[in-house]
Amino acid sequence: MKRSDMYHHLQTRIFLHQQNDLLRAENRARIHAMTSPSICRSCEEPIISTEERELWLENARLRSEIDTLTCFIWRLNSFRNLYPAFATSLTEVGYGVAVMTSLSLKEVVFLARQRTPMWTSNGRLNLDEYYSKLFPWYARNAPGFVHEVSRASAFVPCDASSLVANLMNHVSWQKIFPSIIADVSVESQQRGLQKINVNFMPQISPLFQTRNVKLLRRSRHIEDDTWAIAEISMYFSSYAQHLRPEYMRFPSGYLIQHIANGISKVTILDHWVYKEEEGMNTFNSNSEFGAQRWLTALQKHYYNTCPVSIPSIGHNIQIFDQICRKNLLNLSSFMVNVFCSGVCGITGQRWNQLNTVGVSANNIRMFTQESRGMSGIPCVLVSATGLARMHTKPEVMFGLINGAEKQEIWSYLESAKDMKELIRIGRHPNSWNEVSVFSIEWKGSKEWYLIQETYYDESGAMIIHTCVEAPYFAAAINGGDLSGVELLPSGFTIIPCESQECFVTASCYVKADQTMVTSPNELGSYMENMVTNILGNVQNALPVHR
């Protein structure tokens, strides 16, 4: 063999050895990867596949369900041994419901009265303490779930027994909380126990999903001067993955204590649990203020029933006696509920999303609802809402919008003349929670009234108004049927997001005929321009733009 051939053969062997070594190293790496998962550099945890993670999460949830059911069966047996006569008088389902609501009442009372370590110094629930001391409801320590829980206490100017009766009446309950409860229907009720379907609005924004749940509600007189109301999701029959509710209401409710002279001390507990991905959104839901929203709305409803003096600004309206004032506040609450349900697109109130081509700059969402005008002619109501981030504090933004000339912001009011505030009713011990009435001359010689209601608390703010023709306004405040009054409310919601920023949503209603709805892109373009102009007017009114 020639020397050159030997050299070439040697080089080939060396190359093949190197390739063989590389293959062995790659094989060892593959075996290592299969037997021990890789480590994430950022969190130093093993990297697992999406499928493996889903199986792991579902396994943890199933273990949680088994723990819950085991404890529940144990409680059922204990309850049966303690109260045999009561247990035999109920069906299995009714028996389970009785035990579940008893546990819920006990939990609401316990959490309403507890301090540290159950509640941290900044008002958050200590979940380790919670699950070690209370009944292990579904999702006990299960990964991938979010607990949204808060509580708040204050005095309310209402007798405790009357307050309990109103809160347990589903019609009154919705009227008391028009910006939180979109709609409610009763499946059954007996002896202080209700089975109801409720659609909750966590925030007044189309970017937030409403929470439709089936609840058990029960009230109990627990002490001489104290009552409790508890509500909990009916989720024990929905354990199958495809039936499991997106949002679960953990024991929530009210602890109501009679003080004196028609005053009650009320503590509200608000507790939601949901999968992490269900709560993902463009901005924070301010979940720590959930109970505060309920409490502020409750105070707003009852504060106006106190004998407070009403300053008259401009004119004195002779028709505003005590009864008319109450009817006015009912009309304003009705307006708020119409506004909120349209912004959120509540399907239970026949709102349907209007799909248009293209993506808007201000996250504009539109909903339509078939209706009839005052003359009985079929029409379509359109609700359009847009969102913008403003670089200013929420309280500054609220003061700016509330104090601005309405014609500067709302283009449809440009033709309004001689707008005068006639009356203002405070609806809360704190300022910026009011109902106002303005008289305006609009559309020729017709006289109109503009009703405005403002909300303000730590969780956010709202400024809502609508215009009503004088004859319909007079009929409503004199006890007429509110459903016969045509309301096309417009307004703003302000939600805190950073220390120096907030999200502002602008919403408006218009009445359209059927031909406009058949061209959704045309209608969408018109509504988008309207909402964009409103947000632009607010942006231009900021001090930095002046």
N, C-alpha and C positions, 0 to 999 in steps of 0.2 A: 504494500500500500504506500502510495506516495505521501511525503510529509505534508503536503498541502491538504490531502484528503483526510489525514489523521487530525490535523488542526481543525478542519471544518467539522469533523465528527465530534471532537471534544467540545467545540463551541455549542454545537446542537445539544449535547448532553447537559452542559451547564444551563442552557436556556430552558430545557425541559425540566430540570431540577428546580429552577426558580419558579416556573409556572406551577409545578406540583406543590411547592411550598406555599404559593399564593392561594391555591385551591384549598389546601389543608387549613390555612388561616381563615379563609372565608367560611369554610365548613364549620370550624370551631365557633366562629362568631355567630353563625346561624343557630347552632345548637344552644349556645349561651343565651341568645335572644329568646329562643323558645322556652327555655327552662327558667330564666330569670328576666322579668321585664326590665326595659330600659328605665333610667332615672331622668326625670324632667330637670333641666338645669335651673329653672326659675324657682320651682317649689320643692325640689329634691324628693318628689314622690314618684313611685313607679308609673310609667306610661302604660295605660291600658286602652284597648280599642273601644270605640263607641258602643258596639254590641255588648262587650263585656261589662262596660259601665252601666248600661241599661239593665242588664240582668242582675248586677250587683245591687242597684237601687231598688229594683222590683222585689228582690229577695228581702232587703231590709224593710220595705213597706209591708210585705206579707208577714214578716216576723212581728211587726208592730200591730198588724191587724189581729194576729193570733193572741198577742198579749192583751189587747183591748177586749176581745171576745171572751177570753178566759176570765178576766177580771169582772166583766159584765155578768157572766153566768154565775160567778161566785156571789156577786151582789144580789142577783135575782133569787138565789137559794137562801141567802141570809134574810132578805126581805120577806120571803115566803114563810120562813120560820118565825120571824118576829110578828108578822101580821097575817096569820093563816086565814082568818075570816075575810079580810079585804082581798087577799090573793085569790080565793076561790070565787069571788064575785066578778072577776075580770076575765076576759079572754087572754090568750097568750100574748097577742099583740098589744092589747090595752095594758096588760101587766108590765110588759117591757117598756112601754111609753111612760107609765107611771114612775118606774124606777129611773129611767133616763132623765125625766124632768125633775125628779127629786134630787138627783145628783147635780143637775145643772143649777138649781136654786141654791143648794149648799155651796157650790163653787162660787157663784156670783156674790153671795153674802161674805164668804171667806175672803175673796180677793178684794172686795170693796173695803174691808176693814183692816187688811194686813199692811204692814210697813216693811222696813228692811228685816231680814234679807230677801223677802219675797219680791219686793220692789226696790230697785236701785235708787241711788240718790237723784239721778236724772229722770226718774219716772218710768224706767223700763222694767219689764217683767223678767225676773231671773228664771230662765227655763229649767235649769237644774233643780232649783227649789220647787218649781211648779210641778214637775213630773215626779219628784220624790214625795210630795205631800198630798197631791190630788189625784183624782181618777185618771188613769192613762188613756185619754181619748186617742183616736186614730192619729197616726204620724208621730207617736212618741219617739223622740230622738231619731226619727227617720231622716236620712240625708236628703237634700234636694227640696225641702219644704221651708216656707217662710212663715213665721208667726208675726202677725200685724196686730199688736195689742196695746191698748192704752186705757186710762181711766181719768175721770175728771169729776170734781165736786163743786157744788154751788148752791145757794139758796134760790128757791123758786116761789114766787107769790101765788101759791095755790094750795088749798087744803089737800092733805096727803091722800085721803080716801077718794076724793074727786079726781085727783091726778092719776091714781091707779086705774080708776074706771075709764078715764079717757085714753090712757095708754093701752089698755086691753081692748078697746073698741077699734077695730081695724080702720074704720072710716075716719075717726078722730085722729088716730095714729098717723095716717098719711097727711092729714091737714096740719098737724103740728110740725111735721118734718117735710115740707114740700120740696126742699132742695136735696133731700137724702133718699126718700122713698118715692120711686117713680110710680109704681102701682102695687096693689096688694089684693089678693083674693083669698077667701076662706074656703077650705075644704070641709072642715067640721069644727064644732066648738061645743063644749059642755063642761060645767063645773070649774070654770077658771082655766080650762085647757083648750088651746086652739091648734089646729093644723092649718097652716097658711102658706101660700106662695107669694114671695116678695121679690121685687126687682129693686136692688139698691144702686145708688149712684155714688161711687166713692169720690169722684171729682166731677165737676161740671165741665166736661171736655169730651169731644168725640174720640180723642186719643186714648181715653180710659175705657176699658171694657166694663159694662155694667155687670152686677153680680146677682144672678137669678138663683134663688135658693128656696128650698122647701123647709119650713121651720116648724118646730114644736114650741109653743109659748105657754107659759103657766105663771100664775100669780099666787102669792101666799101671804097671809097676815102672820108674820113670824114672831112679833112681840106686840105689847100693848099699843105702841105708837109707831111701829115700823112695818113696812111692807116690802116685799121683794118681787120682781118680775124677771123671769129668765127665759131665754130663747136659745135653741140649739138646732143645728142642721139635722134633718132626718136622713142620715147617711148609712145606717146599719143595713138597709136593704139595697144599697148601691155599691157593694164591694167589687163587683165585676169591673175589670179595667175599663171597658167601654161605657160603663154606666157611672163610674165614679165622678162626682161633681167636681167642677174646676175649682170652685171656691167653697170652703166649708166654714160655717159659723160655729165656732167653739162657744161654750157657755158665755153668754153676754146678757146684759140687761141693766136693771135699775135697782138700787137700794134707796127707799124713800122713807124718810123719818119726819114725823109731824113735830114741828117746833112750837109755834103759838101764833095766834092772830092770823090764821090763814097762810102761814109760811111753812114750807117744807124744805128740808135739806135733801138734795138728790145727788147720789153718786152713780155715774154711768160707767159701765165696763163695756168695751168694744174689742172683740177678739175674732180675728180671721186667720185661717190657715189655707195656704194654697201652694201649688208647685212653683218653684222658683221662676220658671219660664213664663208662667201665667201672669206674673206681676211685672214683667219687664216692660218698660215704657220709655217714652222720650224724656220724661222728667219724673222726679221723685213724687211719690203719692202722699208725702207728709203723713205717713201712717201713725206717727206718734200723736197726731192731733185728731185722730178719729173720734175719740170720746168728746173732745172739746167741740167739734162740729155739732154733735148731737146736743150737747149741753147748751151751746149758744142758741141753737134753733129752739130748744125748749123754753129758754128764758125769753126769747123774742115773742113766742106765742103767748105767754102768760103775762109778760110785763105790760102789754097794752090793755089788759083787763083791769089794771089798777086805776084808781081815780087820779090820773095825772092831768095837769092843766095843759091845754093845747094852744100854743101861741098862734095867732092868726096873722099872717103876713100879707099885706096888701089889702084884700077884701075880707069881710066877714061873710061866711057862707051860712045862711040861716038854716039850711037843711042838715048841718052837721051836729045833730044831737048825739046822745050816747049810743042809741041803736044804729044810727047812720054811720057813726064812727066804726062800730063793730063790723058792719056790712062792708065798709070800705076796706078794712083790714082783711076780711075774707076774700074780697075781690083781688087785693094785692097778692095774697098767698096763692090764689088760683092762678094769677098771672105768672108767679114764680115757678109753679109746677109745670105750666104749659111751656115756659121758656126752657127749663132744665130738661124736660123729657124730649123736646125737639132737638136740643143741642146734642144730647146723648143718643138720639135715635132709638127710643124705646119701642121695641117691636110690639109689646103688649098694647101700645096705644096707636098701633097701625102706622108707625113710621118705617119707611123703606129707604135704603141708601140709593142715592142717585149716582149712577156710574157714568163718568165722563172720560173722554180721551185726554191724556196728558197728565203731567204732574205739576201741581201748583207750588209756588214758592213759599206760601204760608200754611202748608198742610191743611188746605181748605177741604172740609167735608160737607156734603149736602145730603139732606133727607127730605122725602116728600110724604105727604099724607093727604088722602082723598077726603074732601069735606064739602060743605055747602055754605054758600054765602048767606048774608042776612035775608036776601030775597028768596032763598031756597034753590038758587041755581048751583049745580055742581061745579066745584072748583078744586084746585090743588094747592095746599099750603107747602111752601118750600122753606126749610131752615138751612141756613149756610153759616158755617163757623170757620174762622181762621185763627192761627196761632202765630205769635211773634215773641221773640225774646227781647226784653227791654233792659237796658243797662241802668237801672235805677231801683231803689228800694220799693217794696210793695206799698208801704204807707205813703210814700211820695207819689207813686203812680195813682193810688186811690184818690188822694187829695187833688191831684191834677185833673183827673177825669171828672170827679164829682163837682169840682169847682169851676170847670170850664163852661163856656157858653155852649149849649147843646147844638146850636146851629153850626158851630165851628167843627164839630165832629161828625154829626149825622147830616148827610146831604139832603135827605128827604124832609128835614125840618127847616131848610133854608127859607122856604116861603112862609113859615110861621111868623105871626106878628104879635106884639104885645104879650110875650110870655111872662106871666107873673105867678110867683109861688103864692098859693092861697092858704095852705095849711101844711103843718109838719107834725108828725106823731112819732115820738121816740118809742122804739120797740125793744130797748135793752138798756140796762144800767150804764153800759159804756156807750160813748158817742159813735157816730157813723153807722148806726143800725136804726134806720128811720124809714117812714113812708111819707112821701110828699105828693101834693097835688098842685099842678100848674094849670092855669087857664090860658088858652091860646086861641087866636083867630087864625083859621087855616082853611084853605080851599074856598075862597070867596068869603061869604059872610057867615058861614057856619061856625058855631062855637064848639070847641073841643076841649077835652081835659086830658092832660098827660099825667099818668100815675107813675111814680118812681119808688122803688124799694131798694135800699142799700143794705148789704151784709158786710160785716168786717169782724174777723177774729184772727188768731194766730195762724190758722190753717190757710187763710186766703180771704178773698173779698169778692163781692159781686155788686154790680150796679145795673139794675134792670128797669126798663120803662116800657110803657105802651100808651097809645093814644086812643081815646074812646069818644065818640060823638056825645054831645051833651044829653040828649034824651035817653040814650042807653045807659049812660053813667048815672043819671038821676034815678032810673029804674033800678039799677043794681044796688045802689046804696040805700034804697028804700025797701029792700028785701026781695027784689026780683030774682028770677032764676039766672044764675051766673052762666050756665051753659048757653044761654041765648045771647050772651055778649061776645062779639067778635074781637078776639085779642090777637094782635100780631106783635108780640114783644121783641124788643131788641136789647142788647146789653153787653157788658163786659164781665169776665171773670179774671181775677188776678191770683196767681199761685206763686208763692216764694220758691226760688230754686237755689240761689246763692245769697251770700250776705248782702251783696250790692246789686242783685239782679232779680228779675221775676219774669214769669211767662204771662202774657196777656192774650186772652182769647176774645175776639169780637164776634158777635152772633147777631143775625137779623132774620126776620121772617118776611116773606112776601106772599101775596095771593096771586096765583097764576091760573090761566085757563088751560083747558085740556090740550089746545094746540101748541102751547109753549112746551108742555112736557113731552110731546112727541118729537121735539128737537132738543134732546138733553144736552148736546154740546153747546148749542146756542144759549140755553138757559143757564148752563154751568158757567159759560164765559161771562154772562151778565152778572151772576151772583158773585163770581170770583172777583170781578172788577169792583163791585160794591164793597165787599169785605176788605179787599186790599186797600181801597181808598180810605176806609175807616181806620185801619191800622196805621196807614201812612199819616193821617191827620193826628193820631195820638203820638206817633213818633216825632212829628214836626212840632208838637206842643211841648216836648221836653225842653227844659231850660238850656241844655247844651246846643239845641237847634235854633234857639231864638237869637 
